[in-house]
Amino acid sequence: MTIKTGDADFNSHAFRRALGNFATGVTIITARNADGELVGATASSFNSLSMDPPLILWSCIKASRGCPIFETSTHFAVNVLASDQAELSNHFARQQEDKFSAIEWGEGIGGAPIFADCAARFQCESYQKIDGGDHWIFVGKVVAFDDFGRPPLCFHQGSYSTLFNHLAAEPASKERGDCQPADGRLEDHKFFQMLRAIRAYQDAYQPKVSALEVNLIESRLLLVVQDLPVLGAEGLTRHLNVPVHETEEALQNMQGRGFLAAQGDGFVLTELGRAKADAAWKLSHAHAQEAFADFSEDQLKSFSAVLRGLIEQGSPHKSLR
Ligand SMILES: Cc1cc2nc3c(=O)[nH]c(=O)nc-3n(C[C@H](O)[C@H](O)[C@H](O)COP(=O)(O)O)c2cc1C
């Protein structure tokens, strides 16, 4: 349904959801002003602008606490986050007195804080400030950059995600000969097999969630709240893999619809919520059953053992200092 922004039924929530279809990376933009005050904000509005001169841009909510520092700083740094830096992203998205004392950072050009282990970094001179409604558009002239080539953290429809290289998709049969190496190395490579398997599993599962009349984040919230001890927004955020404000919005919606109730510092399912969570688990189990129906118990046991082994090999969880 086309919604006209001048119509009475226009609502900013629907507008934000529609914008959320545009997948982006995630950055933390930092600066220091002449008084030595530091600022840092998580931002997905970063984009490239010009090669000559080398310009980039991002937009900053005028009402944010840090905005006046960006407005008066001579430089800023763009830290493009890597896929294992979602916790850092949440840290810098949260309003707090001092965002820098709990983390490790280095001093970049013009005193702007820079972070290690990013995917890339762009250090900029402040070049132009353009009025963009409730945001300022800040244009920076890149004076130095790093390309660390780490896999990026992505953001789509309110959730963090990681890249699935499109090449990993099953090619149409007539194209197969063109893009598969003659010896089938790509076809047999375990990593590409895993990517394609997850993609196939998710593509079939996601449309089913709409039957629950909740969005993907809310469906995840139901599963997590039912399965874990009472948690608040921050604790739940860690399990949902979304920015904290998305958790808060989902909590508010689910409370409003009578599925959740506050208990102490956390949230529990109401009777209505338990029924919804049961339905969510049922859907998820039914999908798993359907997907794994053609495999024997022994095959599935080995499959689980291999997956657990790979998970254990993974890098230890990086936390803030
Ligand atoms: C994934 C993500 C992307 C965001 N993108 C932007 C953005 O592009 N511009 C912006 O002003 N705020 C953005 N925000 C919100 C800011 O991070 C947040 O308002 C700001 O850090 C609040 O801090 P402050 O008011 O203490 O300065 C984003 C938040 C998240 C979680």
The ligand as an SDF file (V2000), in Angstrom:
LIG
                    3D

 31 33  0  0  0  0  0  0  0  0999 V2000
   22.2950    1.3560   14.3320 C   0  0  0  0  0  0  0  0  0  0  0  0
   22.0970    2.7850   14.7480 C   0  0  0  0  0  0  0  0  0  0  0  0
   22.2310    3.7930   13.8010 C   0  0  0  0  0  0  0  0  0  0  0  0
   22.0890    5.1290   14.1640 C   0  0  0  0  0  0  0  0  0  0  0  0
   22.2820    6.0900   13.2190 N   0  0  0  0  0  0  0  0  0  0  0  0
   22.2230    7.3940   13.5700 C   0  0  0  0  0  0  0  0  0  0  0  0
   22.5400    8.4210   12.6130 C   0  0  0  0  0  0  0  0  0  0  0  0
   22.8550    8.1500   11.4670 O   0  0  0  0  0  0  0  0  0  0  0  0
   22.4960    9.7100   13.0400 N   0  0  0  0  0  0  0  0  0  0  0  0
   22.1730   10.0420   14.3260 C   0  0  0  0  0  0  0  0  0  0  0  0
   22.1460   11.2310   14.6430 O   0  0  0  0  0  0  0  0  0  0  0  0
   21.8620    9.0930   15.2370 N   0  0  0  0  0  0  0  0  0  0  0  0
   21.9010    7.7790   14.9000 C   0  0  0  0  0  0  0  0  0  0  0  0
   21.6380    6.8160   15.8360 N   0  0  0  0  0  0  0  0  0  0  0  0
   21.2810    7.2330   17.2090 C   0  0  0  0  0  0  0  0  0  0  0  0
   22.4940    7.7770   17.9480 C   0  0  0  0  0  0  0  0  0  0  0  0
   23.5180    6.8190   18.0700 O   0  0  0  0  0  0  0  0  0  0  0  0
   22.0880    8.2420   19.3690 C   0  0  0  0  0  0  0  0  0  0  0  0
   20.9790    9.0980   19.2360 O   0  0  0  0  0  0  0  0  0  0  0  0
   23.1390    9.0700   20.0310 C   0  0  0  0  0  0  0  0  0  0  0  0
   24.3360    8.3670   20.1630 O   0  0  0  0  0  0  0  0  0  0  0  0
   22.6060    9.4810   21.3870 C   0  0  0  0  0  0  0  0  0  0  0  0
   23.6360    9.9920   22.1390 O   0  0  0  0  0  0  0  0  0  0  0  0
   23.7070   11.5080   22.6920 P   0  0  0  0  0  0  0  0  0  0  0  0
   22.3190   12.1230   22.6590 O   0  0  0  0  0  0  0  0  0  0  0  0
   24.2400   11.2780   24.0660 O   0  0  0  0  0  0  0  0  0  0  0  0
   24.6620   12.2800   21.8160 O   0  0  0  0  0  0  0  0  0  0  0  0
   21.7780    5.4660   15.4940 C   0  0  0  0  0  0  0  0  0  0  0  0
   21.6300    4.4550   16.4430 C   0  0  0  0  0  0  0  0  0  0  0  0
   21.7970    3.1220   16.0760 C   0  0  0  0  0  0  0  0  0  0  0  0
   21.6710    2.0590   17.1060 C   0  0  0  0  0  0  0  0  0  0  0  0
  1  2  1  0
  2  3  1  0
  2 30  2  0
  3  4  2  0
  4  5  1  0
  4 28  1  0
  5  6  2  0
  6  7  1  0
  6 13  1  0
  7  8  2  0
  7  9  1  0
  9 10  1  0
 10 11  2  0
 10 12  1  0
 12 13  2  0
 13 14  1  0
 14 15  1  0
 14 28  1  0
 15 16  1  0
 16 17  1  0
 16 18  1  0
 18 19  1  0
 18 20  1  0
 20 21  1  0
 20 22  1  0
 22 23  1  0
 23 24  1  0
 24 25  2  0
 24 26  1  0
 24 27  1  0
 28 29  2  0
 29 30  1  0
 30 31  1  0
M  END
$$$$
